[in-house]
Amino acid sequence: MDLQSLTLLVEILDAGNLSAAARRLKMSRANVSYHLNQLERSVGAQLVRRTTRRAEPTEIGLRLYQHGVAIQTELLAARESVTALGEGLQGRVRLSVPSGYGQLVMADWLIDFKRQYPGIVLDVVFENRIEDLLRDEVDIAVRVIPEPPQNLVARDLGPVRYVACASRDYAKKHPLPVQLDELQGAPVVTAAVIGRQLRVSAYQGETRREVILEPTLISENFLFLRQAILAGLGIGLVPDYVVQEDVRRGDVLTTLDDWRLSIFGTQMFMLYMPNRQHTRAIRTFIDFILERVRAPAAEPVDQSQR
């Protein structure tokens, strides 16, 4: 058994199947399968259970995988130590962030991080997918979800508050809903699954209600949703950070403020694999983001002009 064989095993289990591992390793699937068979033959035990869709480790396969990850991490740390002699911190952080939160909240943090650590390569993907967050060679994912997956480490980045809102011009022409049920008759602008009804959860003290809506404008791009709200196309259901400055200026009004609304969840989490010994670059990035989250919040939005 050699390091190359362990690396192959790690790539297969990280990718989730032989085909994905082959793409990562720039090998044919048959070649990956051959080398895996050779490794299992040398060990004398099955290391990976193969199905048509998934590759999962056996008990001994999991142990070897953990050793392989630890060795890879130590090699990376050794390279970092050599590279860092006389230089700043080096490394790479592969990050997946939600489109709206990433652009409107995290963008300034990421730029500040890059200024502080110019030797670290930031590879940032803006996406909202929840399934298989860390399958595409992503070190860290930030997501709004009701409950974090049990197989991932979840660091709480704080609550996410959705608001029902509309432009001041829209409010001059149309009465804003003052009851939850009135949302059902309004043109709703929000992020949702295309082709499906939107199930909105609403909380008021101990009371919990659900409202089924059929939005008239749907997008995962929150900057576009903000434009649509400002254009007076309907009632926006978006996280408060999307329209915070517009509310502060008085261009956007909120309604149903005594209800706590939720579409995808009410908490933001930073997620990463628990069985990875992270590089200094990744550990530094995690600490940097957590410090930013814990920094004193901005002053609350003044809506006295409403």
C-alpha positions, -999 to 999 in steps of 0.1 A, spaced: 0 0 0 13 34 -9 3 71 -7 -11 70 -43 -34 42 -34 -47 60 -3 -52 91 -23 -73 71 -48 -94 58 -19 -99 92 -5 -110 107 -38 -135 79 -45 -152 83 -11 -151 121 -12 -166 121 -48 -193 96 -38 -189 73 -68 -162 60 -92 -173 81 -122 -170 114 -102 -137 103 -88 -124 95 -123 -133 130 -134 -115 145 -105 -84 124 -111 -86 128 -149 -86 90 -153 -110 66 -169 -136 50 -147 -122 16 -157 -87 27 -146 -101 39 -112 -119 6 -107 -88 -14 -116 -66 5 -91 -93 1 -64 -94 -36 -70 -56 -38 -68 -57 -19 -34 -84 -42 -20 -65 -72 -32 -33 -60 -15 -52 -53 17 -72 -86 15 -105 -70 22 -133 -50 5 -128 -13 11 -157 2 -8 -193 -10 -14 -203 -1 -49 -238 5 -61 -250 21 -94 -251 55 -77 -229 55 -46 -196 43 -32 -196 38 5 -168 26 28 -167 -6 47 -154 -4 82 -118 -11 72 -123 12 42 -134 40 65 -103 36 87 -80 37 58 -99 67 44 -93 86 77 -56 77 76 -54 89 40 -71 122 49 -48 127 78 -17 120 56 -29 144 29 -35 171 55 -1 166 70 15 169 35 -5 201 29 7 215 62 43 206 54 40 224 21 24 254 38 53 255 63 79 254 36 61 280 15 53 303 45 90 307 53 96 344 48 61 348 33 25 352 44 0 324 50 -5 303 18 -32 278 8 -66 275 -9 -101 278 5 -130 265 -17 -162 281 -5 -199 278 -15 -222 306 -4 -259 315 -11 -263 340 -39 -280 367 -18 -262 364 15 -229 359 -3 -233 390 -25 -250 414 0 -234 404 33 -203 382 28 -188 399 -2 -171 427 19 -159 400 44 -143 380 16 -126 410 2 -113 420 36 -101 384 41 -83 385 8 -66 418 16 -54 405 49 -42 371 35 -32 378 -1 -14 344 -3 -46 324 2 -65 316 -30 -102 321 -25 -124 300 -48 -160 312 -43 -191 297 -58 -224 315 -54 -252 289 -54 -282 278 -33 -282 241 -37 -287 221 -5 -281 185 -17 -246 172 -16 -231 205 -4 -196 193 -1 -194 169 -30 -179 192 -56 -145 198 -40 -159 224 -16 -142 229 18 -169 251 34 -205 258 25 -228 285 40 -265 278 39 -299 288 53 -315 256 65 -340 245 92 -316 219 107 -280 212 97 -272 177 84 -260 154 111 -230 143 91 -215 178 89 -200 202 114 -224 232 116 -213 266 130 -242 289 137 -238 322 118 -270 337 133 -307 341 126 -322 349 92 -352 372 93 -375 372 63 -396 403 57 -428 410 37 -421 443 19 -430 465 -10 -418 497 -26 -433 530 -15 -448 534 -50 -465 500 -48 -479 509 -14 -495 541 -28 -514 521 -53 -522 489 -34 -530 483 2 -503 463 20 -514 430 36 -521 433 73 -532 397 78 -512 366 67 -540 353 46 -540 385 25 -506 374 11 -525 347 -9 -542 373 -31 -511 395 -36 -485 393 -64 -456 377 -44 -419 382 -54 -396 357 -38 -372 327 -41 -390 294 -44 -389 261 -63 -402 268 -98 -435 249 -105 -443 243 -69 -465 261 -44 -446 281 -18 -451 270 18 -443 299 42 -441 293 79 -451 322 102 -445 325 140 -460 349 165 -452 340 200 -463 305 206 -485 306 175 -474 289 143 -491 291 110 -485 281 74 -496 300 43 -495 284 8 -486 309 -19 -482 309 -56 -456 336 -64 -458 356 -96 -421 362 -98 -395 337 -87 -357 338 -88 -327 325 -69 -309 358 -76 -317 381 -47 -303 412 -64 -328 407 -92 -356 402 -66 -346 435 -49 -348 452 -83 -383 437 -89 -395 449 -54 -381 484 -60 -399 484 -94 -432 479 -77 -439 444 -91 -454 430 -59 -449 420 -23 -414 408 -17 -407 379 7 -369 381 12 -343 381 40 -341 415 56 -305 421 45 -317 422 8 -337 454 13 -322 467 45 -307 499 30 -339 505 9 -360 503 41 -336 526 59 -340 552 31 -377 548 30 -379 534 -5 -393 501 7 -419 495 34 -423 463 55 -455 448 67 -467 419 89 -438 429 112 -453 411 142 -448 378 124 -415 359 121 -415 345 85 -396 315 72 -392 300 38 -360 279 38 -352 282 75 -344 308 101 -307 301 108 -276 305 87 -249 278 92 -213 274 80 -209 237 72 -179 215 67 -168 179 69 -161 166 105 -135 141 95 -111 166 78 -81 180 95 -82 214 79 -53 233 65 -41 265 82 -57 285 54 -92 269 60 -89 272 98 -79 308 95 -109 315 72 -134 298 95 -121 319 125 -122 351 104 -158 346 94 -169 336 129 -152 368 142 -171 389 117 -204 373 126 -198 380 163 -188 416 157 -214 442 170 -244 444 147 -253 476 128 -279 498 143 -315 486 138 -334 499 108 -354 530 116 -389 527 102 -403 557 119 -409 574 85 -435 547 75 
